[in-house]
Amino acid sequence: MYNHCAPKYTAMKRILFILTLILAVSNMQATEHIKFMGIDVSGDYESFKDSLLTRGFRYMSSFETLHKFYGKFANEIVTLQVLASPKSKTVCKVIVYFPERDNWRELKKDYFAKKEMYKSKYPMDRDYEFFSSPYEDGDGYEMRAVARDKCRYISFFLAMGGHIAIEIDKTAKLKIVYEDRENIKVAQQELEQNAIDDI
């Protein structure tokens, strides 16, 4: 005797299997962390520090949740700032500072070269490249504008588990920020709790 429910039951099992698979992949992506030099920006600061040291970085100093290192990144000697949450010491952000440039032509060239390099690996989200009044590109006062924080050259990239920003910093250095989407929330919650505890 032919069972009319059998094909419906099989189709339902397939749908449930596909839904389960989609949920599993979504959960994997949700817990994925951004990587810096192949290192997950996750876990506690001491583990992250050990990973940096094995890659040739040297520890410089610490102040509260900010830790400084010195080493080689993208073929240049850079300074790193590693930020961790105040209580659990969870690493949430890595900031790379490239060497200071002494003229606008070199700084601008460096910015666009790094932007192109990152575009070859990461999808671009958005970018802004302008000077605030009274400054403008080509007026000869670009470095003064940079020092006065009137230069807005910044590009944002999408990365698995977070985002990356490249910008011209007011110190006339190129700055690249790797921020982990989940761990930055942990850091913000812990900072808010610290403020509440203080009052």
C-alpha positions as semicolon CSV with decimal commas, in nm:
position;residue;x (nm);y (nm);z (nm)
1;M;0,000;0,000;0,000
2;Y;0,135;0,344;-0,104
3;N;0,190;0,590;0,180
4;H;0,090;0,942;0,065
5;C;0,267;1,101;0,365
6;A;0,614;0,959;0,282
7;P;0,715;1,218;0,013
8;K;0,594;1,505;0,233
9;Y;0,785;1,366;0,531
10;T;1,106;1,334;0,325
11;A;1,070;1,689;0,189
12;M;1,013;1,819;0,542
13;K;1,329;1,641;0,665
14;R;1,530;1,803;0,383
15;I;1,396;2,149;0,469
16;L;1,478;2,101;0,838
17;F;1,828;1,979;0,748
18;I;1,890;2,285;0,525
19;L;1,760;2,523;0,795
20;T;1,985;2,359;1,055
21;L;2,281;2,393;0,821
22;I;2,207;2,763;0,758
23;L;2,179;2,830;1,133
24;A;2,508;2,648;1,200
25;V;2,690;2,854;0,935
26;S;2,535;3,177;1,070
27;N;2,649;3,092;1,424
28;M;3,000;3,019;1,299
29;Q;3,013;3,357;1,125
30;A;2,871;3,535;1,430
31;T;3,150;3,395;1,651
32;E;3,425;3,456;1,394
33;H;3,683;3,711;1,507
34;I;3,881;3,955;1,296
35;K;4,242;3,856;1,237
36;F;4,556;4,065;1,264
37;M;4,861;3,905;1,097
38;G;4,672;3,576;1,111
39;I;4,610;3,609;1,487
40;D;4,248;3,611;1,608
41;V;4,169;3,939;1,785
42;S;4,005;3,746;2,065
43;G;4,074;3,590;2,401
44;D;4,283;3,739;2,677
45;Y;4,556;3,996;2,631
46;E;4,840;3,771;2,756
47;S;4,773;3,509;2,485
48;F;4,759;3,781;2,219
49;K;5,083;3,931;2,352
50;D;5,257;3,592;2,329
51;S;5,143;3,556;1,967
52;L;5,283;3,900;1,881
53;L;5,615;3,821;2,050
54;T;5,652;3,499;1,849
55;R;5,605;3,710;1,533
56;G;5,899;3,931;1,626
57;F;5,725;4,222;1,799
58;R;5,879;4,378;2,107
59;Y;5,679;4,487;2,407
60;M;5,720;4,858;2,491
61;S;5,480;4,964;2,767
62;S;5,129;4,944;2,912
63;F;4,886;5,188;3,067
64;E;4,562;5,044;3,202
65;T;4,400;4,872;2,901
66;L;4,641;5,002;2,633
67;H;4,955;4,805;2,545
68;K;5,230;4,919;2,303
69;F;5,454;4,709;2,081
70;Y;5,719;4,774;1,818
71;G;5,790;4,556;1,516
72;K;5,754;4,484;1,146
73;F;5,420;4,488;0,964
74;A;5,356;4,505;0,587
75;N;5,733;4,547;0,527
76;E;5,766;4,852;0,755
77;I;5,867;4,913;1,114
78;V;5,551;5,016;1,302
79;T;5,416;5,086;1,648
80;L;5,118;4,880;1,764
81;Q;4,860;4,971;2,024
82;V;4,658;4,676;2,154
83;L;4,342;4,758;2,344
84;A;4,179;4,515;2,587
85;S;3,865;4,531;2,800
86;P;3,919;4,651;3,160
87;K;3,792;4,346;3,353
88;S;3,823;4,030;3,143
89;K;4,127;4,169;2,954
90;T;3,967;4,062;2,625
91;V;4,153;4,201;2,322
92;C;3,915;4,410;2,111
93;K;4,122;4,643;1,890
94;V;4,466;4,669;1,729
95;I;4,594;5,005;1,600
96;V;4,895;5,020;1,369
97;Y;5,095;5,344;1,336
98;F;5,330;5,370;1,038
99;P;5,633;5,605;1,044
100;E;5,566;5,980;1,045
101;R;5,589;6,156;0,708
102;D;5,730;6,507;0,685
103;N;5,549;6,622;0,372
104;W;5,199;6,595;0,227
105;R;5,306;6,431;-0,099
106;E;5,461;6,133;0,085
107;L;5,174;6,105;0,335
108;K;4,909;6,111;0,064
109;K;5,104;5,862;-0,149
110;D;5,135;5,629;0,152
111;Y;4,761;5,652;0,223
112;F;4,656;5,565;-0,133
113;A;4,915;5,285;-0,161
114;K;4,784;5,119;0,158
115;K;4,426;5,174;0,046
116;E;4,493;4,991;-0,282
117;M;4,672;4,712;-0,097
118;Y;4,375;4,656;0,135
119;K;4,128;4,678;-0,155
120;S;4,303;4,378;-0,310
121;K;4,208;4,165;-0,006
122;Y;3,902;4,320;0,161
123;P;3,575;4,462;0,024
124;M;3,555;4,838;0,067
125;D;3,269;4,975;0,274
126;R;3,309;5,353;0,228
127;D;3,570;5,626;0,214
128;Y;3,602;6,002;0,277
129;E;3,884;6,216;0,139
130;F;3,860;6,592;0,196
131;F;3,992;6,890;0,394
132;S;3,781;7,108;0,618
133;S;3,770;7,480;0,548
134;P;3,983;7,688;0,506
135;Y;4,221;7,413;0,383
136;E;4,220;7,218;0,057
137;D;4,443;6,975;-0,129
138;G;4,701;7,171;-0,331
139;D;4,702;7,489;-0,120
140;G;5,046;7,419;0,027
141;Y;4,912;7,408;0,384
142;E;4,806;7,042;0,389
143;M;5,042;6,943;0,672
144;R;4,911;7,230;0,884
145;A;4,559;7,100;0,817
146;V;4,670;6,749;0,918
147;A;4,815;6,878;1,248
148;R;4,496;7,076;1,319
149;D;4,276;6,769;1,253
150;K;4,123;6,931;0,944
151;C;4,224;6,647;0,710
152;R;3,968;6,368;0,664
153;Y;4,128;6,090;0,463
154;I;3,978;5,761;0,584
155;S;3,872;5,433;0,420
156;F;3,665;5,156;0,581
157;F;3,687;4,790;0,484
158;L;3,469;4,492;0,572
159;A;3,645;4,194;0,728
160;M;3,522;3,868;0,874
161;G;3,438;3,937;1,238
162;G;3,484;4,314;1,229
163;H;3,613;4,603;1,024
164;I;3,936;4,777;0,925
165;A;3,994;5,151;0,886
166;I;4,288;5,325;0,719
167;E;4,330;5,694;0,794
168;I;4,571;5,984;0,799
169;D;4,622;6,068;1,165
170;K;4,684;6,422;1,293
171;T;5,037;6,312;1,393
172;A;5,121;6,288;1,018
173;K;5,123;5,910;1,042
174;L;4,915;5,656;0,859
175;K;4,695;5,468;1,107
176;I;4,524;5,132;1,046
177;V;4,265;5,007;1,294
178;Y;4,147;4,646;1,327
179;E;3,833;4,630;1,542
180;D;3,661;4,307;1,647
181;R;3,282;4,334;1,628
182;E;3,200;4,115;1,930
183;N;3,488;4,203;2,161
184;I;3,439;4,578;2,125
185;K;3,090;4,525;2,272
186;V;3,245;4,336;2,566
187;A;3,489;4,625;2,624
188;Q;3,210;4,886;2,610
189;Q;2,995;4,689;2,857
190;E;3,286;4,653;3,099
191;L;3,372;5,023;3,073
192;E;3,010;5,117;3,139
193;Q;3,003;4,885;3,441
194;N;3,325;5,041;3,573
195;A;3,164;5,386;3,548
196;I;2,853;5,262;3,732
197;D;3,073;5,100;4,001
198;D;3,258;5,431;4,047
199;I;2,941;5,626;4,124
